[in-house]
Amino acid sequence: MNYYTKETNFYGNLSPEKLIERYGSPLYVYNESILRERCKELTSFVSYPDFKVNYSCKANSNLSLLKIIHQEGLHADAISPGEVHVLLKAGFKPKEILYISNNISKEEMEYVIAHGILLSVDSLSQLEQYGRLNPGGNIAIRLNPGFGIGHHKNVITAGENTKFGIGLENIPHIKQIAKKFNLKIMGLNQHLGSLFMKGDIFIEGANLLLKVADSFPHLDFVDIGGGFGIPYQKQDNEPRLELIEFGNKLSEMLTKWAQDYGKNVKVMIEPGRYIVAECGVLLGSVHNIKQNHSTRYIGTDLGFNVLARPMLYDSHHDIEIYKNPPSCKFDPHEKVTVVGNICESGDIIAKERLLPKVDEGDIIGIMDAGAYGYSMSSNYNNRLRPAEILIDLEGKDRLIRRRETLEDLMNCFN
Ligand SMILES: Cc1ncc(COP(=O)(O)O)c(C=O)c1O
């Protein structure tokens, strides 16, 4: 088995054992160098001159990571006042944030307007509501181009079976409402869905949006969406998303379109996962091993309160086993089911996975857990969210969010 963390010197000057000893288990560990590398890959992805990467901070909104992402020159998209709050604290300017809304209240709209952040609406009714609240204001529109993509039905965010976006047949209505309230449509955006591994489908979607953009002559930007995938099955040599040819093709299309459009238009993308997934590993501890009928269960402290993706989407995460105490002995592999400590039978991280022999006391590493890991964690079963630490460019560890305490569970009752 190839160990991703060894190849990347993921833990810097430390070891998983040392980290757990120092910060407790479970623990989210992030590697700064990988984070910066992913940011750079996407900021230099196309040669189209007016190009911006908006980091979709729903993937991970840890303050320290956001600061690094901002330093790397990314802007952001947000979907809630909570995300805006943290983005502003991390140093993002209101002009660097696009608020991509869905079913928001009048109060939430007022919050966004008051902060000077551009709002994108995704229904005619919300466009009307915005017009009433902020006549003469600037607005963006989230369109649904009619088809979507994604690794699971729940993350396909365009097409017929989703709540998102305004259908293209409603474009005349969009224009009518904008005229009625004297709104300036600054930009169009779309997001087809999450996790594509071939650029062509994304280019097809972008092309569709650009065609629609032709009928809006005064745009400042088009945002062609996120969804850039990462290889979750590295141990099986899954190839990466090929960015060079993809970027070249996209640049060519954008440049040609901008010439025909006749005005300088900014082009944005809104990736989340690609930026943060691979810089994060979730460490946990093996507390129990048992055989139940034909299944060998590895019982850990990694319940779906800590990492929800396997339970929610049947997602695969590669797993590394760190013997505790460390050993260089080669152990035979065994097929096991790795589970957490939550009171539900679906609390499974990996089903019937072939792993090096695991013993109680070993440490387990869940790879590529930086996106939709901590941000989807919860207090279900009144369990506490783990700490998050950063391995910096010098290989040193730094606590970037403390572990919750029992007192944190009582905060809202005070
Ligand atoms: C509107 C929008 N933009 C961007 C993203 C980021 O997607 P990904 O993390 O797959 O790049 C999402 C994810 O749900 C989204 O809903």
The ligand as an SDF file (V2000), in Angstrom:
LIG
                    3D

 16 16  0  0  0  0  0  0  0  0999 V2000
  -23.2270   26.8540   -5.3880 C   0  0  0  0  0  0  0  0  0  0  0  0
  -22.0170   26.0450   -5.1060 C   0  0  0  0  0  0  0  0  0  0  0  0
  -20.8430   26.4680   -5.5420 N   0  0  0  0  0  0  0  0  0  0  0  0
  -19.7060   25.7790   -5.3180 C   0  0  0  0  0  0  0  0  0  0  0  0
  -19.7250   24.5970   -4.6180 C   0  0  0  0  0  0  0  0  0  0  0  0
  -18.4360   23.8770   -4.3900 C   0  0  0  0  0  0  0  0  0  0  0  0
  -18.4340   22.6150   -4.9450 O   0  0  0  0  0  0  0  0  0  0  0  0
  -17.0870   21.7570   -4.9230 P   0  0  0  0  0  0  0  0  0  0  0  0
  -16.6570   21.6830   -3.5020 O   0  0  0  0  0  0  0  0  0  0  0  0
  -17.4810   20.4370   -5.4620 O   0  0  0  0  0  0  0  0  0  0  0  0
  -16.1130   22.4740   -5.7820 O   0  0  0  0  0  0  0  0  0  0  0  0
  -20.9500   24.0940   -4.1520 C   0  0  0  0  0  0  0  0  0  0  0  0
  -21.0030   22.8320   -3.4090 C   0  0  0  0  0  0  0  0  0  0  0  0
  -21.9880   22.3910   -2.9160 O   0  0  0  0  0  0  0  0  0  0  0  0
  -22.1370   24.8410   -4.4010 C   0  0  0  0  0  0  0  0  0  0  0  0
  -23.3180   24.4130   -3.9770 O   0  0  0  0  0  0  0  0  0  0  0  0
  1  2  1  0
  2  3  1  0
  2 15  2  0
  3  4  2  0
  4  5  1  0
  5  6  1  0
  5 12  2  0
  6  7  1  0
  7  8  1  0
  8  9  2  0
  8 10  1  0
  8 11  1  0
 12 13  1  0
 12 15  1  0
 13 14  2  0
 15 16  1  0
M  END
$$$$
